[in-house]
Amino acid sequence: MADGVSRRELLARAGLLAGAAALAPLPDALRSLGWLEAAEAATPRAVQDAMAGLVAFVVPGDDPYSRAQGTRMKGAGGVQAGAAPELIRTLDLFLPGSLPLSATVAALLDQTALSVVPRSARGRFRSPFANLTFRQKAEVFRRLEAIESPEAGSIRFLVGNLPGLVAFIAYSDAAATDRRRRRLRRRPVGWQLSSFDGVAEGRAELRGFFQGRRRAES
């Protein structure tokens, strides 16, 4: 393009701007619910636990957060893939500001978790959401998506997109990539989960003609 911005970058910027506009009312929404102070007071450990509890909910594995929720899978899952730190990084880059978006998400999940199970504040993890069962976590999402208020649209937009974002990160190679050297440090867990063999210049099953044909029939 004339200004040096590629079409891909233009589309990415447009998407970010649209998302940022949809999330702009979040502080007012938190304030109306009485949760703004909780978001501002969220500690890094509590945010980390909330994000790991969310990752285990979407892509469970054999990790402490998946075991705590009562729904686990054999082998590595999203937590072992390193999706929680990458989720925090992505959220905070997406909407930079004085109140990190990851802390906002943690507050939404944790405060709703307390309304579902008040005793969830006392558990193995600093995050009440991470202390819930799988079914109780689903109830948290149901309640957040059912909030009705003038500012609730930003909450529903954020919560509705969280599972897809978590799955995308968990199955990606983000946590396994050396960004400075632009190469993989190890085989991504997402590749194992999806039985992906990795990058290749063509694959054996796609070489030749279908069913052994040597020419196209007229």
Residue, then its C-alpha position, 0 to 999 in steps of 0.5 A: m500500500a502507498d503508506g507502507v502498511s500491508r493489507r494484512e496489517l491494515l486488517a489486523r489494525a482494524g480488528l484491534l480498533a473494533g475490539a478496543a471500541a467494544l471493550a472501552p466501556l469495561p471500566d464502567a461495567l465493572r464499576s456498576l457491578g462493584w467489581l472495579e476495586a477487585a480488578e485493581a487489587a488483583t495480584p499477579r498470582a491471583v491473575q495467573d491462577a485465574m487464567a490457568g483455571l480458564v485454560a484448564f476449563v477450555v483445554p484440560g490436561d493432566d495438570p493441577y488446575s484440571r485435576a482440581q476442576g474434576t475434568r482432566m485429560k491424559g497427558a499435556g493440555g493447555v496449562q502445560a502448553g504455556a497458554a496461561p502466560e501467553l493469554i495474559r500477555t495477549l490480553d494486556l497487549f490487546l487493550p493496554g492501559s492503567l488497568p490490565l485486561s487480564a486483571t479485568v478478566a480475572a475479576l469477572l471470573d472470580q467475582t462471579a465464581l464467588s456468587v456461584v460458590p461463596r466458599s471458593a475463596r478458600g481453596r488451593f488456588r488464589s483464584p476462586f474461579a480456579n477452585l471451581t469444578f468444571r460444571q461450576k465454571a460453566e455456570v460462571f460463563r452462563r451468568l456473565e453472558a446473562i448480565e443485563s445492564p447498559e454497560a453489559g455489552s462489553i462484558r458479553f463481548l469479552v466473555g463470549n470471545l474468551p474460550g476461542l482465544v484460549a483454544f487458539i493460544a493453547y493449540s498455537d506455537a506461541a509459548a514454544t517460540d523463541r521470538r528473538r530468533r524466530r524459531l521453535r524452542r521445542r515441539p508445541v503441545g498443540w501439535q501433540l494434541s492435534s497430531f500435527d506433524g509440523v511444517a513440511e514442503g508437501r506431504a506424502e499422502l498428498r503426492g501423486f494422483f487420487q486413487g492411483r490415477r495417472r491422468a484426468e478423465s475427459 
